[in-house]
């Protein structure tokens, strides 16, 4: 079992990630503040954003957009859903 963190997504203590999932300062903040379960929630959000906006992970503008959404998801007001999106 990994180290426990106070997860900013779940708002409770949970098992943390084994290593930083993203490079740089943002990745370190995620490692210190996001649980494995919280990261899975981001992956689902990221997948939805990529599909709805038809994003490519190799396009630098698309990567920058996803990085901004990731920061908002974890440490801001939350990731913005695509226009017209209604959750199931």
ZALUM-704995 format. One record per residue: residue in one letter; y, x, z of N, C-alpha, C, CB in turn. Coordinates in nm, 4 decimals, m for minus. Atoms other than C-alpha are relative to their C-alpha. Glycine has a CB too. Example, Ala and Ser with C-alpha at 12.3 -4.5 7.8 and 13.67 -1.06 7.14 Angstrom:
NODE  resn       n_y       n_x       n_z      ca_y      ca_x      ca_z       c_y       c_x       c_z      cb_y      cb_x      cb_z
NODE     a   m0.1190    0.0890    0.0000   m0.4500    1.2300    0.7800    0.1200    0.0900    0.0000    0.0027   m0.0992    0.1246
NODE     s   m0.1190   m0.0820   m0.0060   m0.1060    1.3670    0.7140    0.1090   m0.0770    0.0730    0.0462    0.0414   m0.1415
END
This chain:
NODE  resn       n_y       n_x       n_z      ca_y      ca_x      ca_z       c_y       c_x       c_z      cb_y      cb_x      cb_z
NODE     x   m0.1183    0.0849    0.0000    0.0000    0.0000    0.0000    0.1236    0.0887    0.0000    0.0004   m0.0962    0.1223
NODE     x   m0.1214   m0.0782    0.0128    0.3442    0.1302   m0.0950    0.0951   m0.0204    0.1161    0.0690   m0.0340   m0.1278
NODE     x   m0.1035    0.0099   m0.1015    0.6511    0.1740    0.1200    0.0653   m0.1378   m0.0073    0.1053    0.1119   m0.0176
NODE     x   m0.0646    0.1305   m0.0060    0.8202   m0.1459    0.2327    0.1500    0.0164   m0.0244   m0.0265   m0.0686    0.1369
NODE     x   m0.1440    0.0020    0.0240    1.1741   m0.2277    0.1125    0.0536   m0.1394    0.0316    0.0329    0.0403   m0.1469
NODE     x   m0.0673    0.1292   m0.0143    1.4234   m0.5023    0.1884    0.0417   m0.0397   m0.1412    0.1253    0.0069    0.1002
NODE     x   m0.0179    0.0328    0.1415    1.4051   m0.6628   m0.1571    0.1217   m0.0898   m0.0215   m0.1257   m0.0682   m0.0548
NODE     x   m0.1208    0.0777    0.0312    1.7364   m0.7861   m0.3004   m0.0317   m0.1251   m0.0821    0.1001    0.0871   m0.0757
NODE     x    0.0389    0.1168    0.0798    1.5504   m1.0314   m0.5259   m0.0635   m0.1052    0.0900   m0.0980    0.0405   m0.1134
NODE     x    0.0747    0.0935   m0.0845    1.3151   m1.1885   m0.2714    0.0722   m0.0329    0.1302   m0.1363    0.0568    0.0314
NODE     x   m0.0751    0.0169   m0.1257    1.5616   m1.1563    0.0198   m0.0907    0.0116    0.1220    0.0711   m0.1357    0.0016
NODE     x    0.0901   m0.0253   m0.1121    1.2812   m1.0295    0.2435   m0.0662    0.1358   m0.0201   m0.1072   m0.1128    0.0130
NODE     x    0.0706   m0.1267    0.0094    1.0793   m0.7185    0.3178   m0.1285   m0.0198   m0.0807   m0.0312    0.0565    0.1413
NODE     x    0.1186    0.0089    0.0855    0.8073   m0.6540    0.0607   m0.0374    0.1407   m0.0469    0.0253   m0.0949   m0.1222
NODE     x    0.0481   m0.1299    0.0477    0.6034   m0.3715   m0.0926    0.0881    0.0521   m0.1125   m0.1455   m0.0104   m0.0475
NODE     x   m0.0883   m0.0615    0.0969    0.8263   m0.1341   m0.2857   m0.0743    0.0596   m0.1183    0.0816    0.1055    0.0662
NODE     x    0.0532   m0.0646    0.1198    0.7759    0.0288   m0.6223   m0.0483    0.1404    0.0335    0.1067    0.0050   m0.1115
NODE     x    0.0539   m0.1329   m0.0228    0.5817    0.3550   m0.6446    0.0927    0.1100   m0.0512   m0.1350    0.0122   m0.0656
NODE     x   m0.0951   m0.0964    0.0557    0.8470    0.5311   m0.8544    0.1130   m0.0767   m0.0658   m0.0690    0.0960   m0.1021
NODE     x   m0.1149    0.0644    0.0643    1.1843    0.4601   m1.0113   m0.0420   m0.0529   m0.1373    0.1197    0.0996   m0.0134
NODE     x    0.0424    0.0605    0.1265    1.1250    0.2192   m1.3027    0.0985    0.0215   m0.1144   m0.0212   m0.1469    0.0193
NODE     x   m0.1062   m0.0192    0.0984    1.4414    0.3249   m1.4845    0.0681    0.1318    0.0331    0.1029   m0.1199    0.0002
NODE     x   m0.0615   m0.1294   m0.0278    1.6220    0.6581   m1.5219    0.1367   m0.0122    0.0695    0.0155    0.0775   m0.1292
NODE     x   m0.1349   m0.0108   m0.0544    1.9344    0.7648   m1.3376    0.0223   m0.0706    0.1318    0.0954   m0.0523   m0.0974
NODE     x   m0.0424    0.0616   m0.1256    2.1282    0.6153   m1.0518   m0.0501   m0.1431    0.0140    0.1509    0.0022    0.0104
NODE     x    0.0470    0.1387   m0.0043    2.0357    0.2567   m1.1429   m0.1480   m0.0046    0.0375    0.0231   m0.0698   m0.1363
NODE     x    0.1422   m0.0046   m0.0334    1.6656    0.3442   m1.1309   m0.0240    0.0325    0.1459   m0.0703    0.1013   m0.0863
NODE     x    0.0141   m0.0374   m0.1413    1.7074    0.5047   m0.7880    0.0378   m0.1179    0.0894    0.0882    0.1235    0.0333
NODE     x   m0.0392    0.1182   m0.0783    1.8909    0.1971   m0.6557   m0.1093   m0.1065   m0.0040    0.1328   m0.0586   m0.0528
NODE     x    0.1087    0.0974    0.0131    1.6120   m0.0239   m0.7894   m0.1172    0.0425    0.0872   m0.0447   m0.0141   m0.1482
NODE     x    0.1115   m0.0512   m0.0812    1.3466    0.1972   m0.6270    0.0230   m0.0283    0.1485   m0.0180    0.1518   m0.0225
NODE     x   m0.0316    0.0147   m0.1426    1.5240    0.1710   m0.2899    0.0192   m0.1450    0.0438    0.1243    0.0780    0.0323
NODE     x   m0.0396    0.1363   m0.0377    1.6062   m0.2024   m0.3026   m0.0793   m0.1131   m0.0635    0.1406   m0.0190   m0.0334
NODE     x    0.0734    0.1052    0.0716    1.3551   m0.3881   m0.5210   m0.1502    0.0175    0.0235    0.0323    0.0036   m0.1529
NODE     x    0.1445   m0.0021   m0.0211    0.9933   m0.4775   m0.4485   m0.0744   m0.0088   m0.1331   m0.0423   m0.1153    0.0922
NODE     x    0.0835    0.0153    0.1199    0.7055   m0.4800   m0.6933    0.0107   m0.1418   m0.0547   m0.1474    0.0338    0.0315
NODE     x   m0.0102    0.1397    0.0429    0.7256   m0.8590   m0.7016    0.1378   m0.0280   m0.0606   m0.0265   m0.0951    0.1189
NODE     x   m0.1347    0.0150    0.0539    1.1030   m0.8467   m0.7568    0.0121    0.0612   m0.1383    0.1014    0.0632    0.0933
NODE     x   m0.0029   m0.0643    0.1319    1.0523   m0.6043   m1.0471   m0.0708   m0.0865   m0.1037   m0.0653    0.1395    0.0062
NODE     x    0.0715    0.0889    0.0922    0.7993   m0.8422   m1.2044    0.0895   m0.1164   m0.0436   m0.1290   m0.0539    0.0660
NODE     x   m0.0926    0.1085    0.0347    1.0642   m1.1163   m1.1909    0.1012    0.0491   m0.1035    0.0732   m0.0528    0.1268
NODE     x   m0.0910   m0.0543    0.1005    1.3020   m0.8876   m1.3815   m0.0695    0.0129   m0.1350    0.0541    0.1361    0.0447
NODE     x    0.0724   m0.0166    0.1263    1.0363   m0.8102   m1.6446   m0.0103   m0.1349   m0.0719   m0.1418    0.0595    0.0251
NODE     x    0.0064    0.1333    0.0609    0.9947   m1.1854   m1.7032    0.1371   m0.0387   m0.0562   m0.0478   m0.1055    0.1037
NODE     x   m0.1366    0.0307    0.0463    1.3749   m1.2258   m1.7294    0.0333    0.0830   m0.1235    0.1040    0.0271    0.1125
NODE     x   m0.0276   m0.0886    0.1133    1.4020   m0.9265   m1.9634   m0.0735   m0.0465   m0.1257   m0.0401    0.1443    0.0340
NODE     x    0.0791    0.0490    0.1133    1.1245   m1.0621   m2.1864    0.0646   m0.1236   m0.0606   m0.1441   m0.0317    0.0439
NODE     x   m0.0666    0.1207    0.0473    1.3011   m1.3972   m2.2077    0.1287    0.0368   m0.0750    0.0312   m0.0949    0.1184
NODE     x   m0.1236   m0.0422    0.0663    1.6325   m1.2257   m2.2927   m0.0292    0.0628   m0.1358    0.0769    0.0992    0.0882
NODE     x    0.0345   m0.0666    0.1255    1.4673   m1.0112   m2.5597   m0.0436   m0.1016   m0.1055   m0.1114    0.1034    0.0231
NODE     x    0.0476    0.1012    0.0940    1.2972   m1.3109   m2.7181    0.1126   m0.0923   m0.0451   m0.1119   m0.0818    0.0630
NODE     x   m0.1046    0.0967    0.0327    1.5933   m1.5503   m2.7019    0.1121    0.0621   m0.0826    0.0572   m0.0595    0.1270
NODE     x   m0.1092   m0.0678    0.0705    1.8478   m1.2943   m2.8257   m0.0504    0.0862   m0.1157    0.0789    0.0861    0.0973
NODE     x    0.0607   m0.0815    0.1050    1.6046   m1.1242   m3.0657    0.0431    0.1464    0.0095    0.0362   m0.0559   m0.1370
NODE     x   m0.0407   m0.1379   m0.0275    1.6683   m0.7843   m2.9081   m0.1109    0.0982   m0.0335    0.0405    0.0153    0.1461
NODE     x    0.0937   m0.1090    0.0261    1.5040   m0.4583   m3.0049    0.0264    0.1112    0.1008    0.0135    0.0529   m0.1467
NODE     x   m0.0211   m0.1056   m0.0996    1.4483   m0.1939   m2.7353    0.0411    0.1340   m0.0613   m0.1258    0.0188    0.0809
NODE     x   m0.0411   m0.1264    0.0612    1.5217    0.0807   m2.9897    0.1462   m0.0012   m0.0446   m0.0890    0.0309   m0.1187
NODE     x   m0.1409    0.0104    0.0357    1.8729   m0.0473   m3.0681    0.0848    0.0355    0.1227    0.0341   m0.1435   m0.0523
NODE     x   m0.0808   m0.0417   m0.1161    2.1224    0.1334   m2.8373    0.0881   m0.1117    0.0569    0.0877    0.1169   m0.0387
NODE     x   m0.0829    0.1113   m0.0496    2.3503   m0.1750   m2.8167   m0.0847   m0.0998    0.0779    0.0712   m0.0714   m0.1170
NODE     x    0.0898    0.0930   m0.0692    2.0554   m0.3931   m2.7158   m0.0442    0.0582    0.1343   m0.1235   m0.0318   m0.0878
NODE     x    0.0384   m0.0649   m0.1269    1.9429   m0.1397   m2.4529    0.1136   m0.0068    0.1008   m0.0402    0.1472   m0.0239
NODE     x   m0.1170    0.0056   m0.0888    2.2963   m0.1295   m2.3088    0.0156   m0.1405    0.0560    0.1288    0.0426   m0.0751
NODE     x   m0.0077    0.1390   m0.0455    2.3031   m0.5108   m2.2920   m0.1057   m0.0264    0.1080   m0.0189   m0.0976   m0.1194
NODE     x    0.1076    0.0228   m0.0971    1.9660   m0.5155   m2.1118    0.0263    0.0745    0.1300   m0.1348    0.0433   m0.0584
NODE     x   m0.0329   m0.0755   m0.1211    2.0807   m0.2455   m1.8688    0.1066   m0.0748    0.0812    0.0495    0.1430   m0.0364
NODE     x   m0.1042    0.0766   m0.0691    2.3925   m0.4499   m1.7858   m0.0592   m0.1246    0.0656    0.1121   m0.0398   m0.0982
NODE     x    0.0644    0.1191   m0.0563    2.1804   m0.7619   m1.7358   m0.0892    0.0372    0.1193   m0.0833   m0.0724   m0.1083
NODE     x    0.0849   m0.0458   m0.1102    1.9392   m0.5650   m1.5148    0.0842    0.0247    0.1249   m0.0764    0.1285   m0.0395
NODE     x   m0.0881   m0.0265   m0.1141    2.2244   m0.4469   m1.2936    0.0502   m0.1302    0.0606    0.1189    0.0876   m0.0427
NODE     x   m0.0448    0.1298   m0.0507    2.3585   m0.8034   m1.2664   m0.1141   m0.0740    0.0695    0.0564   m0.0857   m0.1145
NODE     x    0.1167    0.0688   m0.0562    2.0070   m0.9382   m1.1965   m0.0262    0.0474    0.1424   m0.1247    0.0234   m0.0878
NODE     x    0.0326   m0.0554   m0.1314    1.9521   m0.7037   m0.9032    0.1187    0.0081    0.0946   m0.0583    0.1360   m0.0163
NODE     x   m0.1092   m0.0362   m0.0894    2.2968   m0.6212   m0.7687    0.1296   m0.0761   m0.0252    0.0263    0.1452   m0.0115
NODE     x   m0.1204    0.0758    0.0312    2.5452   m0.8711   m0.9135   m0.0233   m0.1482    0.0167    0.0466    0.0296   m0.1410
NODE     x    0.0065    0.1456   m0.0089    2.5769   m1.2407   m0.9780   m0.1238   m0.0594   m0.0648    0.1212   m0.0595   m0.0628
NODE     x    0.1211    0.0477    0.0656    2.2428   m1.2634   m1.1574    0.0131    0.0107   m0.1506   m0.0298   m0.1441    0.0401
NODE     x    0.0025   m0.0130    0.1452    2.1436   m1.2248   m1.5197    0.0389   m0.1327   m0.0644   m0.1396    0.0454   m0.0488
NODE     x   m0.0478    0.1187    0.0689    2.3069   m1.4692   m1.7595   m0.1075   m0.0532   m0.0938    0.1288    0.0307   m0.0775
NODE     x    0.0983    0.0535    0.0952    2.0601   m1.7017   m1.9324    0.0643   m0.0220   m0.1361   m0.0602   m0.1321    0.0520
NODE     x   m0.0548    0.0244    0.1343    2.1008   m1.7437   m2.3086    0.0610   m0.1401   m0.0083   m0.1105    0.0167   m0.1079
NODE     x   m0.0659    0.1280    0.0196    2.3267   m2.0260   m2.4242   m0.1027   m0.1064   m0.0406    0.1111    0.0121   m0.1066
NODE     x    0.0912    0.1085    0.0317    2.1373   m2.3542   m2.4303   m0.1369    0.0117    0.0643   m0.0163   m0.0084   m0.1455
NODE     x    0.1304   m0.0194   m0.0631    1.8459   m2.2150   m2.2267   m0.0144   m0.0919    0.1204   m0.0189    0.1469    0.0421
NODE     x    0.0323    0.0809   m0.1176    1.6863   m2.4580   m1.9814   m0.1363    0.0418    0.0491    0.0036   m0.1527   m0.0319
NODE     x    0.1305   m0.0425   m0.0529    1.4116   m2.3305   m1.7521   m0.0984   m0.1154    0.0065    0.0163    0.0612    0.1387
NODE     x    0.1053    0.1025   m0.0022    1.0808   m2.5164   m1.7518   m0.0175   m0.0571    0.1383   m0.1322    0.0572   m0.0489
END
